[in-house]
């Protein structure tokens, strides 16, 4: 029996940290949040990264247009833009173009892998720069909609129509393995133990494969396309948006969520827009379409309010590596950081 | 709570067979001094340059939704591109999607109904089809795509009228009317048309569903051809039904228009129409209707693309307004008699 807290009922009595949030005026819709140590960096929808340390903000223009994708590993932030470039930005704010698409197509997917490898895609082509600086490319059967590095081994998952492809960029002689399932697969993620691959689909469902034997998993019941997901600390649960509650699929056994029910927490009248799992604790930050933002403890469903509802949908969330600070942004250029 | 209707970015879809003049129209729209900024989505194989700040190349990737509906296809590339463009919201007022000459407009239209995010941020304004006055009647015989584009259109430009004689032009007009009696027709040279006739049409807005076609349904049913549009712009001229216009029946693509002054029973109508689109959906390209239900003070309006239906109560019937239900279906090999009987059985 799970305790399901209803956000709107509990709002009055909810423990709130809202007055401890340091507000940041982003000036532009926020599409990503990353950290350099304790400095939150907001990825803006257009052109710039906003380094928002306590002393004030620093805007670093990195693209000549919209920013379509970002990834970070604590050492650098990589961004892809509609100017057809892939840009890497360091903690100092120094940045450089790592690659440009020769046809100026949008660089709309990026991923960072082990040892500082970076992957990106434009159209149907996925590229990888490995740690030696060698570039490898792979043409997917249709436009690349998602990229993810495997947690172990130098392997990249590429989501596209009718499935996902697993590619070893350094092993030219190994034929990429295609996992097929009809439909349009969008984002892609490996479970932290590397045993499962999960994609979000155009329909309001997730698809999954157990990599050992290719067993299919279908996770459905959402009210909208799932646009945000993340693994809880230790990989016990896959936390997902796309419903009027936080949906947590159990991945702790060898069968993952097969034949099991998800845990359902943080119910609201508004849809969950973004989730971000705490890097160390079984806690998930949940941002809603009505602008509300809460922290949810998985164990008992207890919630703490970070932002009251009202205003634009939460569009980006991110934790620092230590799990001491949460950054958030909205579609209407509001942003903030909370030291937990 | 998402963006309200007012803030949704209108999207115009430009279709037309190869060489009809789509790109000419596109460049004309972009170069007119209207003060509007457009984001333009063109197909990858376009040859002619587009002079616009925001141009995105699309690759027309169509795929089937996993919802058991075989005609429910969407443009995956549009979902991604519109999502990406929305990051630059404020930099443009409207979006124009130019399709390839061989494209079926349905997946483009269905993308706006099937993807919630796309539907929340943008709205389909109209499907505008450019037809070649000289070659259209040949294409209608040998290219199913060309026929789809005519059948699907809200606005049709018969372009390159300088290359045909009057008789030939009337022939083309009649061929088009045989397929699609309710689109707005404009005869043009070099795609010269008032851009207000092409963008900002609100053809898919339920509130305006039939206001934009004042002669909706009249054409086919009454054969009562009279001028009912003002002829008030300087280039391009609106099509008017003329006495003496030939009447064609297209063997494959037709429209079926239905009307009754008797109020309908909603408990009969909805199951009937849902069953109809479930069975005939692949053949029904578009449908539109205004309905008067028994004991219901409000007009109900609906529209559909293949199997997707979208409808709502619109507003109360006016005191001096004729309470009448009107529906049109445009499609391929439609079982007209069966549809008429089914509709009649919905009368309360």
Contacts between the chains, C-beta under 8 A, distances in Angstrom:
chain1	res1	chain2	res2	distance
A	29	B	87	6.8
A	29	B	89	7.6
A	31	B	87	6.4
A	45	B	86	8.0
A	45	B	87	3.6
A	45	B	88	7.0
A	45	B	89	7.8
A	46	B	87	6.2
A	46	B	88	5.8
A	46	B	91	7.9
A	65	B	88	7.0
A	66	B	84	6.1
A	66	B	85	7.5
A	66	B	87	4.0
A	66	B	88	4.7
A	67	B	87	6.8
A	68	B	84	5.2
A	68	B	87	7.0
A	82	B	56	7.6
A	82	B	84	6.1
A	82	B	87	7.9
A	82	B	88	7.5
A	103	B	57	7.6
A	105	B	57	6.5
A	106	B	56	7.2
A	106	B	81	7.9
A	106	B	84	6.2
A	108	B	80	6.6
A	108	B	84	6.2
A	123	B	59	6.8
A	124	B	59	7.9
A	142	B	61	5.7
A	142	B	76	7.7
A	143	B	59	6.5
A	143	B	61	5.8
A	143	B	76	7.0
A	143	B	77	6.2
A	143	B	80	7.3
A	145	B	76	7.6
A	145	B	80	6.9
A	161	B	61	6.8
A	161	B	63	5.4
A	161	B	76	6.7
A	162	B	63	7.9
A	182	B	64	7.6
A	182	B	66	6.4
A	183	B	63	7.1
A	183	B	64	7.7
A	183	B	65	7.6
A	183	B	66	4.5
A	184	B	63	5.2
A	184	B	76	4.9
A	201	B	66	7.3
A	202	B	63	7.7
A	202	B	65	6.8
A	202	B	66	7.9
A	202	B	74	7.2
A	202	B	76	6.8
A	202	B	79	7.0
A	202	B	115	7.2
A	203	B	65	6.3
A	203	B	66	5.1
A	203	B	67	6.7
A	205	B	66	7.7
A	224	B	116	5.4
A	224	B	117	7.9
A	225	B	115	7.3
A	225	B	116	6.5
A	225	B	117	6.6
A	227	B	117	7.6
A	270	B	1	7.1
A	289	B	1	6.5
A	289	B	2	7.0
A	290	B	1	5.8
A	313	B	2	7.5
